[in-house]
Amino acid sequence: MSLKVKDISEIMEEYAPLNLKESYDNVGLMIGDPECEVKSILVALDCTMKTIEEAEENNCNLIITHHPLLFRKPSSITTETLQGRKIMEIIKNGINLYSSHTNLDSTDCGINDLAMQLLEFKNYDVIEPSSINAGDRQVGIGRIINLSNPTTLEELCEKAKEAFEICTLKYSGEDHQIIKKVAVINGSGSDFLMKAKALGADCIITGDTTYHYVSDLQEEGISIIDVGHFESEWPGMKIVGKWLENRIRFMGYSNNVLISNEAVSPYKYK
């Protein structure tokens, strides 16, 4: 019996239920046929043209991304837009596209929790708990922890570099500030900075911060470590890809799950 797209959807949705997504989000099977037999799977953060070409070259007829290509409904699908060209290329080559976004952020052992694991943080709480009843599981956006061993901002920056596999980052605050409570929000955390502040965080690790938020928080003695949007999510997404491969093997299937080599941040640093 072959593995179908709908089987992968069920596996992903058991891990990250669709009802955990934020109201503004769009998740699940974006493009494709649920009954299509899966060949190989490509895991990426974004559905870029290079990612699509990579899937074609590696005989992958299913791409799983974190960020949804169809975040907002297109008014048209033509070659005149980048999104239209991507959709047409995907359909033309018989590729299926599935996205797991804010539901994967929120879920137990999702991107937020994986970020905490990479930082070697344990016994933490959720910043914005989901209204969905998930039993004993901790679900929702963001995580926050009281450090059992307070550290300096400088030391925490180095820890973040190692955890997220980066050489540089942006941060605000005094290097020797003692950090006792840390909030972590993967991706763009701006919407949750004030909630983290209200919960008593004296340092927030996130990505995609903007000047005025950071400036105001710095005046109030709250430090920011901005590791980058891509950088805060891709290490966790690679772990999810490996988990999916192991899950498929446990079910008795041998389909390859490839981690994209074309998944890179659009930013460069000098």
Beta strands, then each sheet from edge to edge (+ up, - down):
strand 1: 28-31
strand 2: 40-44
strand 3: 60-65
strand 4: 96-99
strand 5: 125-129
strand 6: 140-152
strand 7: 170-172
strand 8: 178-188
strand 9: 203-207
strand 10: 223-226
strand 11: 257-259
sheet 1: 1+ 4- 3- 2- 11-
sheet 2: 5+ 6- 8+ 9+ 10+ 7-
end
